[in-house]
Amino acid sequence: MLVCVRYLVVGAGGHAEEVAWSLVEHERARGESPEAVFFDDVRPPGPLSSGLGAIAGPLDAVADYADRRATLLVLGVGLPRLKQRLVARLAPLGLSWATVVHPRAIVGPNVEIGPGSYVAAGAIVTVNVRLGAFVTVNLHAQVAHDGIVDAYATLHPNARVAGNVRVGEAAELGTGAIVLPGLTVGAGTVLGAGAVALEALEDGVTYVGAPARPVHRRARRPA
Ligand SMILES: CC(C)(COP(=O)(O)OP(=O)(O)OC[C@H]1O[C@@H](n2cnc3c(N)ncnc32)[C@H](O)[C@@H]1OP(=O)(O)O)[C@@H](O)C(=O)NCCC(=O)NCCS
């Protein structure tokens, strides 16, 4: 049986609830009261404690609630590789993805935000910025003028990129990380929480510290 619901939230963890809350606030500001159901492969079906809706079942159940003309998917996860996996998995359904911007995010003129992206409460995206598809700009994160953030990249809470920075596809900037003006963050690169990038960051490398340097993992003793 097909039960058509407007918003189908992919994931039901805390981040998914924050995204859904942003969506509800946005719709309420326009006089709408949106209906959302959540899907999660790990958490059991049932109502969410936030009161934002209920988990209907695992991701395979999305098709039972989807109507291509009326339904939008909402990406409720924030880690780049998980975003990529879930978007690829749901692609055969041919559904569109909602772009979610909390009404108390600040978004300036000439800013493009791709489908499936999320800009959280308190985030600031200033002027002439391009956010690709499935980008996450989490709570109080900032993207300054002329920035480009490629698809699937994530800025965790309070991460800040200065003007003219390019953040590569599926890159991840940890909580409170800073990227100085004009630098490039490579595709798939991770900048650790609190790190400060003073130079361009290569593709696929994890950096930590201030100034940011490639992480050196100590050899672990066998257990
Ligand atoms: C950088 C990061 C990805 C590294 O994780 P990891 O690959 O599992 O690496 P490890 O935890 O094994 O740490 C490796 C080394 O880097 C150090 N390190 C890890 N993260 C660090 C950070 N943010 N700043 C400084 N040093 C850090 C560790 O102390 C360790 O050092 P050691 O080998 O001398 O003991 C992770 O620590 C991080 O900062 N992630 C950001 C997460 C985040 O902001 N999430 C937001 C959720 S809302």
The ligand as an ORCA input file, in Angstrom:
! r2SCAN-3c Opt
* xyz 0 1
  C      41.019     14.364     12.928
  C      40.175     13.148     13.239
  C      39.286     12.820     12.049
  C      41.165     12.008     13.495
  O      40.458     10.865     13.808
  P      41.223      9.441     13.599
  O      41.589      9.290     12.180
  O      40.332      8.407     14.228
  O      42.557      9.621     14.400
  P      42.937      9.239     15.926
  O      41.796      9.531     16.859
  O      43.506      7.850     15.885
  O      44.085     10.283     16.252
  C      45.339     10.218     15.629
  C      46.250     11.196     16.304
  O      45.819     12.545     16.024
  C      45.515     13.239     17.254
  N      44.285     14.016     16.998
  C      43.088     13.531     16.583
  N      42.230     14.536     16.403
  C      42.879     15.670     16.730
  C      42.481     17.020     16.741
  N      41.241     17.413     16.375
  N      43.398     17.951     17.082
  C      44.667     17.573     17.461
  N      45.096     16.285     17.457
  C      44.206     15.349     17.101
  C      45.296     12.145     18.283
  O      45.565     12.609     19.578
  C      46.266     11.095     17.819
  O      47.561     11.472     18.215
  P      48.640     10.372     18.705
  O      48.809      9.410     17.548
  O      49.856     11.194     18.992
  O      48.031      9.712     19.894
  C      39.248     13.385     14.471
  O      39.965     13.317     15.688
  C      38.519     14.717     14.405
  O      38.981     15.764     14.873
  N      37.313     14.684     13.792
  C      36.417     15.790     13.696
  C      35.084     15.324     14.203
  C      34.090     16.452     14.413
  O      34.393     17.630     14.489
  N      32.845     16.031     14.474
  C      31.760     16.928     14.670
  C      30.555     16.178     15.069
  S      29.218     17.300     15.369
*
